[in-house]
Amino acid sequence: MREFILATESNNDMSEEFLKEHNILVIPHYYTVEEEMYGDGKELSNHEFYEEMRSGKKAGTMASNPAVILEKFTEVAEAGKDILFISFSSELSGGYNNICVGAKSVMEEHPEMQIRVVDTLSASLCEGILLQKAAQLRSEGKSLSETADEMEKMVPNLAIQFTVENLDYLFRGGRLSKTSAVLGNMMNLKPVLYVTDEGKLVALSKVRGRKKSISTLVDNMEERIGSYKDKQVFIGILHGDCEEDAMYLRDLVKERFGYENESFLIRPIGPSIGAHSGPGTLGIAFLADKR
């Protein structure tokens, strides 16, 4: 059985320690601040990035570079290994298509190589959930095909929801009209967004006030989690440079479900997602009967 490595894009929001520990290949997605590009060696810390956004600077994103994908995949092929790639939703970025094209090209050049690409139809720590589970299965001796098959079975049960602090960033990202953003901010409306079964980010509801939006995340989790209450890889809490709110959300979930602190992974939202959602974004990722 050939050895395989795990791979993903940089918007998985897992820690550098986890990625290094499991030797996970990371293909960068790029981001810009006032036209200056970051994402492949040149980086801002998450706090620095959100401070730039708070100061009014314009942030943007770019998907993965096909040339970089070919280079990295070829290196793995020449090392005699296969790849299991856990991808950001194909409906939210062109990165998935870039990965598939690169994989096909490298496998044509190296017919002995296998690259399986799993479209999570999700984002952020939902990718992380699959990465952690895949690392576990690989360590137990599962083959690439066995591990990839299990990942694909888990995709429909990846649930992730967000709420945002300021609607202006959704407007700048093209997900909200200017009128809706202005009126919503005036009325203190906070949308609750989720990633659908098809991998699209849509509004689930709108509530008034920050605390209500956070408690709504927990209410929605309770509606969806079903038989997965005691079958979590981890409960992911993700935040756009608002760690205090993330801890508040964690405590609400603990109170509702009885989880211990060890059940949670609290992580900042990286720039390639945060550029569209802005500082103050708060989200939760978990396994559930329905998204």
N, C-alpha and C positions, 0 to 999 in steps of 0.2 A: 504493500500500500504506500503510494507516494505521500510525502509530507506536504501539508498545505498550510498556507498562512492566511490570516484574516486581514481584511482590508476594508477601508471605509473612507468617507470624505471628512473634511475638517469641521463640518457643522454637526458632528455627532455629540458634542458638548461633554464628552467624558474627560476625565483628568489625564494629564500627561503621564502621570505615574501608572495609571491603568494601561494606557496604550503602550508604554514602554515595557511594562511587565509581561504583556502578552505578545510583544513583538508585532503590533498591528501596523500595517502599512496605511498611511494617511495621505490621500490625494487632496491637495488644497483647493478650496473655493476661495475666491479673492474678494476683497472689499476695498472700497475707496473712501477717503475723507477729503472733501474738496479737491477731487481729482487725483490725489496722491494714493498710489496703490499699495496694498498690504496683503499678506497672506501666505507668502512662501519665503520664510526666513526673516523678512522684515515685518514686525508685528507691533501693535499697540496692546497694552494690557487691557483686559475687559473694562476696568475702571476708567482708564485713559480714554478708551473709545467712547464710552457713554458720556464722559465729561465733554468730549468734543461735540457730541450730539446735543447735550444740554446747552452748550454755548451757541447753538444755532448753526453749526457747520453741517453741510449736506453729506450724507453717507449713502453709498451705493454698493452693489455687489456684482460679481461676475462668477460664472460657473467654472468648472475645472478646465484646465488647458489640455487639449488632446495630445499635444506633444509630450507633456509631462506624464500623462497616463501611459503612452507608448513606452517611454523611457523606463518608468518604474516597473511596468508589467514585464518588459523584456528582461530586466535585471532578475526578476523572480524566475522567469522561464530559464534563463541561463544558469541559475542556481539549482535547477532540477526540481522545482517545487510548483505546486498548484495554488490557486487563489479562490477563496470564498469572499466575495465582496458584498458588504451590507450597505445598501444605497439609500440616500435621501429620496423622498418621494419623487417619482417621475412626473407628477402633476404640478410640482412646485419649483422645478428647476430643470434646465437642460443637461445637468450633470449626469443623470442616469443614462441618457442617450450617448453622451460622450464616453462613458465607461463601457457600454455595450459595444460601441464601434471599436474602441481600443482593444477590448477583450477578443473580439472576432479577428481583428487584424493580427494580434500576437499569436493566437491559436493557429491561424493559417500558417504563420512562419514557424511555429513550434507545435506540430500536430500531436506530440506526446503530452502536451500540457492541457489541463482542464481549468477553466475559469467559470465559476458559477456566480451569477449576479442576482442577488435577492433584492427586489424592489420593496422596501418597507411600506410604501404608500404612507409614510409618516415622516417624522422629523425629530431632531434633537435627541433627547434621552430615550425615545422609543428605539432609535438606532442603537443606543447604548444598551438597552435591555437585551436586544438580540446579540450584540457583541459579547456581553458577559455570559449569556447562555451558550453561545457558540464556543467560547473559550473553555467553558466547563465541559461541554460534550467532547471537544477535541482532546482535552486532558484525560478523559475517560476512554480514549481510544477509538472514538467514532470516526468514520471516514468522512471525506469531504461531502460525498453524496448524502450520507446519512444525516450529517449536520445541516446541510443546506435544505434538505427535505423538512427537517424539524423547524428550521427558521421560517420556511414558507407556510407551514401550518400555523405558526404563531402570528403571522402578519395580520389576519382579520381581528385579532384580539389586542392589538396595540392601540391603546387609548391615550390621547393627549389633548389637553385643553389649555387655553391661555386667556388671560384678561390683560388689558393695557391701561396704563395710567393716563396717557394723553393721546387723543385721537389724531393729532396732527401727523404723527409718523405713519399711521395707516393711510392717511391721505397722500403723503409724499411717496409712499410705496405703491400707490395706484389701487389700493384696496378699499378706498372710501372716497366719496365726493367731498369737495371742499365745503359745501353747504352742510353736509351731514357732520363733518368734523367740527365746524364752528358751532353749530347748534348743539351737538352732543356735548362739547366741552362746556358750553354755557349752562346746560342742564345737568352737568355732572353725570352723564350717562357713561357706563362702562360696558362695552361689549364682552361677551364670553364667546370665544372662538374655539372651534375644534377641527381636527382633520378627519374628513369623512372616510367611508369605506373605499372610495375611489381615489383617496389621497389628496383631496382638495381642502384648502383652508376656508371655512365659511363661518358665518355668525350663527351661534346656537341660540343666544338670547341677549337682551340688553337690560341692565339693571342700573339703579341709581346709587352711586356711592361706592367707594373703594372696598369697605368692609363687606358690603353686600355682595360685591362681585367675587370676593375671595370665598365667602361662605357658599356661594352658588357653585363654585368649582367642587367643593366637597359634596354638596347635594347631588350634583351630576355624577360624581364618582360613585356615590351610593346607589344611584339608579342603574348604573352600568356594570358594576364590578361583578355581581352575581356569584357564580361558582368559583371565581378566581380570588376571592377574598384571602384565602390562605395558600395561594399558589403564585405569589409574586416573586419575581427575580429581585426587584427592588421597587420602591415607590420613589419616582424621580420628582424632585421639586426644582424648578428652573426659574431663574430670575434675571432681570435686566438691571443689575447693580442696585438691588433693593433687598439685601439679605435679611433685614429685620422683618420685612413682609413675608419672605420665604420661611422664616422660622415660625411666624404666626400661622401660616398655612399648614406647616408640618404639625403644629400643636393641635390645630382643628382636626386634622386627619387622625392623629393619635387618639384624641378624645372620642371621635366618632367610631373608629374601628378597633382601637386597642392595640395598634402596632407599637413596637418598641423603637427607640431611636436608631437601632442598628438596621431597621428595615428601610431607612430612607437614604437617598443620595441627593444631596443639595448641591447644585452646580449653577454657575453663571451661564447665561445664554451668550454664545459667542457672536462676534460681529457679523458673520454672514447671514444670521437670522435676525440679530438685534438691529441691524440697519433698517429693517422693515417694520419692526415692532416698537423699538425705542426704549429708552430707560424707563424703569418702572413696570416693565412687563413681568407678569408672574404666571407660571404654568405648572401643570402636574401631568406626569406620565405614569401609566400603570397598565397592567393586563386586565382585561374585562371581557364579559360575555358579549358586549357590543361596544363599538366605538362611540 
